[in-house]
């Protein structure tokens, strides 16, 4: 896998309305897996041991070790000193009085992590692949307008558009703490190739559509991704992570 984002400059920090998004490969050499696994907490190691397949175990170890390295670089802490707490649905956040907000996603050996000090954020990434149940998913979780628009596309365009919708809605879901899970089909987002990512409609009692930042992420060929945040005019910067 070739990550298309450039490496970061030698000096970088979060300022004002910055959002940094990092991409990292999870299928790495044995030495790198061991080095990253050494950064994990006991409960993370226990989780890793419960994976049935070795590839999934290695990717989990690399994902959590890389996330700890990324966060530690902002927090000026050692990676092992970071403590996570989890929402009722499993969304991780930092324990303690930190103003850093982050979210992470991974798919098929690719990790994407977003970091900011502005507000809660959500990120998602998915390998674009055939989905036998795409129509059923669209009918359940997409709005009527989105589902009909998806069906109207040529067959060659539907896969990419489906994953644009999927990742943008998932990023919104995660940014709200999954508070949209019961009304996701009332959310509308743009999804056609070549059109800017934006939130078109939100349910009542949520941040209005025009107050959201929604950003399309393209970290590697064959993947769709998105970042969502309930605040306007954020400044995104996308980079390839390297811990060496």
MIDREN-353537 format. One record per residue (C-alpha): residue in three letters; x, y, z. Coordinates in steps of 0.5 Angstrom, whole numbers, padded with zeros to 4 digits, always signed. Last residue first. Example, Ala and Ser with C-alpha at 12.3 -4.5 7.8 and 13.67 -1.06 7.14 Angstrom:
BEGIN
SER+0027-0002+0014
ALA+0025-0009+0016
This chain:
BEGIN
UNK+0022+0013+0025
UNK+0015+0014+0028
UNK+0013+0016+0021
UNK+0006+0019+0020
UNK+0004+0021+0013
UNK+0000+0028+0013
UNK-0006+0031+0012
UNK-0007+0039+0014
UNK-0014+0041+0016
UNK-0016+0048+0018
UNK-0023+0049+0021
UNK-0028+0054+0018
UNK-0034+0051+0021
UNK-0035+0047+0028
UNK-0039+0041+0029
UNK-0033+0036+0026
UNK-0033+0031+0021
UNK-0027+0028+0017
UNK-0028+0023+0011
UNK-0025+0017+0008
UNK-0025+0013+0002
UNK-0020+0008+0000
UNK-0017+0005-0007
UNK-0011+0009-0008
UNK-0009+0012-0001
UNK-0010+0018+0004
UNK-0016+0021+0000
UNK-0020+0024+0006
UNK-0026+0028+0004
UNK-0027+0034+0009
UNK-0034+0036+0013
UNK-0034+0042+0017
UNK-0041+0043+0020
UNK-0044+0049+0022
UNK-0048+0050+0016
UNK-0052+0043+0017
UNK-0054+0045+0024
UNK-0051+0042+0030
UNK-0057+0037+0033
UNK-0063+0038+0036
UNK-0067+0037+0029
UNK-0064+0033+0025
UNK-0058+0035+0020
UNK-0058+0037+0013
UNK-0053+0038+0007
UNK-0047+0037+0010
UNK-0041+0038+0006
UNK-0036+0034+0002
UNK-0034+0038-0005
UNK-0037+0035-0011
UNK-0032+0031-0016
UNK-0035+0024-0015
UNK-0042+0025-0012
UNK-0043+0024-0004
UNK-0046+0030-0001
UNK-0049+0029+0006
UNK-0056+0028+0008
UNK-0058+0026+0016
UNK-0065+0024+0017
UNK-0063+0017+0015
UNK-0058+0017+0021
UNK-0063+0018+0026
UNK-0063+0013+0031
UNK-0055+0013+0031
UNK-0054+0020+0031
UNK-0052+0021+0038
UNK-0046+0017+0036
UNK-0041+0021+0040
UNK-0043+0027+0036
UNK-0036+0026+0032
UNK-0037+0019+0031
UNK-0044+0019+0028
UNK-0041+0025+0023
UNK-0035+0021+0021
UNK-0040+0015+0020
UNK-0044+0019+0015
UNK-0038+0021+0011
UNK-0035+0014+0011
UNK-0042+0011+0009
UNK-0044+0016+0004
UNK-0037+0017+0000
UNK-0037+0009+0001
UNK-0043+0009-0003
UNK-0041+0014-0008
UNK-0035+0010-0010
UNK-0039+0003-0011
UNK-0044+0006-0015
UNK-0040+0010-0020
UNK-0039+0004-0025
UNK-0046+0001-0024
UNK-0048+0008-0027
UNK-0052+0012-0022
UNK-0059+0013-0021
UNK-0059+0008-0015
UNK-0054+0012-0011
UNK-0059+0018-0012
UNK-0065+0014-0010
UNK-0061+0012-0003
UNK-0059+0019-0002
UNK-0066+0022-0003
UNK-0069+0017+0001
UNK-0064+0018+0007
UNK-0058+0013+0008
UNK-0058+0008+0014
UNK-0064+0003+0012
UNK-0065+0004+0005
UNK-0057+0005+0004
UNK-0055-0001+0008
UNK-0060-0006+0004
UNK-0058-0003-0003
UNK-0050-0004-0001
UNK-0052-0012+0002
UNK-0047-0015-0004
UNK-0042-0010-0002
UNK-0036-0010-0007
UNK-0030-0006-0005
UNK-0027+0001-0003
UNK-0023+0000+0003
UNK-0026+0004+0008
UNK-0024+0010+0013
UNK-0027+0014+0018
UNK-0026+0020+0022
UNK-0030+0024+0028
UNK-0028+0030+0031
UNK-0030+0033+0038
UNK-0028+0041+0039
UNK-0022+0046+0037
UNK-0016+0042+0040
UNK-0015+0038+0034
UNK-0013+0031+0032
UNK-0015+0026+0027
UNK-0013+0019+0026
UNK-0013+0015+0020
UNK-0010+0007+0020
UNK-0009+0003+0014
UNK-0008-0005+0014
UNK-0015-0006+0011
UNK-0019-0001+0015
UNK-0017+0004+0020
UNK-0021+0009+0024
UNK-0018+0014+0030
UNK-0021+0020+0033
UNK-0018+0026+0037
UNK-0019+0031+0042
UNK-0013+0035+0046
UNK-0016+0039+0051
UNK-0013+0035+0057
UNK-0015+0035+0064
UNK-0015+0027+0065
UNK-0017+0021+0061
UNK-0016+0022+0054
UNK-0022+0019+0049
UNK-0024+0013+0046
UNK-0031+0011+0043
UNK-0033+0004+0046
UNK-0040+0005+0045
UNK-0041+0007+0053
UNK-0036+0012+0052
UNK-0028+0010+0053
UNK-0023+0012+0058
UNK-0016+0012+0055
UNK-0009+0013+0059
UNK-0003+0016+0056
UNK+0004+0014+0060
UNK+0006+0009+0055
UNK+0007+0014+0050
UNK+0011+0018+0054
UNK+0008+0025+0054
UNK+0009+0032+0051
UNK+0002+0032+0049
UNK+0002+0033+0042
UNK+0008+0028+0041
UNK+0004+0023+0046
UNK-0002+0023+0041
UNK+0002+0021+0035
UNK+0006+0015+0039
UNK+0000+0013+0042
UNK-0004+0012+0036
UNK+0002+0008+0033
UNK+0002+0003+0039
UNK-0006+0003+0038
UNK-0006+0001+0031
UNK+0000-0003+0031
UNK-0002-0008+0036
UNK-0009-0008+0033
UNK-0006-0009+0026
UNK-0002-0015+0029
UNK-0008-0018+0032
UNK-0012-0018+0026
UNK-0006-0021+0022
UNK-0006-0027+0027
UNK-0013-0029+0026
UNK-0017-0030+0033
UNK-0016-0024+0036
UNK-0017-0025+0044
UNK-0009-0024+0045
UNK-0010-0016+0042
UNK-0015-0015+0048
UNK-0011-0017+0053
UNK-0005-0013+0050
UNK-0010-0007+0050
UNK-0011-0008+0058
UNK-0004-0009+0060
UNK-0003-0002+0056
UNK+0001-0002+0050
UNK+0008+0001+0048
UNK+0011-0005+0047
UNK+0007-0007+0042
UNK+0009-0001+0038
UNK+0017-0004+0038
UNK+0014-0011+0037
UNK+0010-0009+0031
UNK+0016-0005+0028
UNK+0021-0011+0029
UNK+0016-0016+0025
UNK+0016-0011+0019
UNK+0009-0007+0018
UNK+0002-0008+0016
UNK-0001-0003+0019
UNK+0001+0003+0015
UNK+0000+0010+0017
UNK-0005+0016+0016
UNK-0005+0022+0020
UNK-0010+0028+0020
UNK-0008+0035+0023
UNK-0014+0040+0025
UNK-0012+0047+0026
UNK-0017+0052+0028
UNK-0012+0056+0033
UNK-0005+0052+0033
UNK-0003+0045+0033
UNK+0004+0044+0032
UNK+0009+0042+0027
UNK+0017+0042+0026
UNK+0020+0038+0021
UNK+0015+0038+0016
UNK+0010+0033+0016
UNK+0011+0027+0011
UNK+0007+0027+0005
UNK+0000+0024+0003
UNK-0001+0019-0002
UNK+0000+0013+0003
UNK+0003+0007-0002
UNK+0000+0000+0000
